C-alpha cells in the first residue's frame, strides 16, 4: 500500500506540472494574463477554454498512466511526461492552426469578457487533439 501511495503522489506531482505547463502555453497564446481574464474580468470564454485544456490534458495524463502502469513505475512515469508534453505542444499547434483559418484573432476572442462562440470551438479542438493523443497511446 505504501508503494501505491508513493506512485499516486509522484503521478499527481507530474500531473500538476503538466497541467501548469498547459496553462502557461495557453497563457502565451492569449493576450494579457489568462488568470486575470478569468478571475478579475470574469471571462466566461477564457474559463471555458482553460477548463477544456485542463480536461484534455488530464485525459492524456490518465491514458499514459493507465496504459503503461504494468510496464513498471519508472517507464510509466516517463511515458506520462513524454505524452503529457506532447499533448501540450499539439494543443498549442492546434490553437495556432485554428487561429490561422478563422477570422480575427482567436486569442482575443476567447479572452473577451462576454461569451464568444470561438471558445467552444477551441475547447472542442483541445478535446479532439487529446482524443487523438490518447488513441495513439492506447494499445
Order of alpha helices (4+ residues) and beta strands (2+ residues): alpha-alpha-alpha-alpha-alpha-alpha
